[in-house]
Amino acid sequence: MLMQGLAMIGAGFTLGLVHAMDADHVMAVTALSNEKPGFARTLRFSLQWAIGHGGILLLVGGALLGFGITLPETVTWLAEVAIGFILIFLGFMCFVQLKNSAVKLNEHSHGDVTHTHWHSDEHVAAQYDKDDKKAHAPVMVGVLHGIAGSAPALALVPALVDGRLGLGLMYLAVFSFGVLLAMSMFGMSLAWVQSRLQKYHQLLQIQRYAIASVSIVFGGYWLSEAI
């Protein structure tokens, strides 16, 4: 029984690592961080998304294992649809942010010395401060992903734990930790790339436009599949 429990927990951790890298998860976190690329912000968003995802999964799993309560299919379907709309919305918001924070190459002189540097409008900083107040957004997106993916994630758990609530919750906790760890690693990798591109403004802008475009296209595809 001990070995069986350990094997289950190991499997839960591995599945959590793999589950975190689902295309819709990665796209959502990438699009969320695209409005204002930055190492700390991107990593924070990744962690917040994983906390929202893991928290709702533990809640739904506890209700299933403890009381036999399952989410109606309508709720999970609505969550799937909402994910598509959110990806499209995030993509459009990225384009708006890019337009508002357009970086221009300015040239000015000090006597015989000419300087050329990149410059953005001052109102961008204020907009960033306003955006940072929306820190709950990644958590809510993670919750939606957790609801949408709860059925496949929980499908085999009742049979595997055979009524052992503690083991079932442990499995879900380890699964969620795997999701958290994998998403954290992805967030650090994405943030590292963004930090390197900060030195090359044009490349950074191209990357941000590409991410916004992919988010809209992928969101549309996701929405069509859900509907």
Secondary structure, DSSP 8 states (H G I E B T S, - for coil): -HHHHHHHHHHHHHHHHHHHT-HHHHHHHHHHHHTS--HHHHHHHHHHHHHHHHHHHHHHHHHHHHH-----HHHHHHHHHHHHHHHHHHHHHHHHHHHHT-EEEEEEEETTEEEEEEEE-THHHHHHHHHHTTTTHHHHHHHHHHHHTHHHHHSSHHHHHTT-HHHHHHHHHHHHHHHHHHHHHHHHHHHHHHHHHTT-HHHHHHHHHHHHHHHHHHHHHHHHHH-
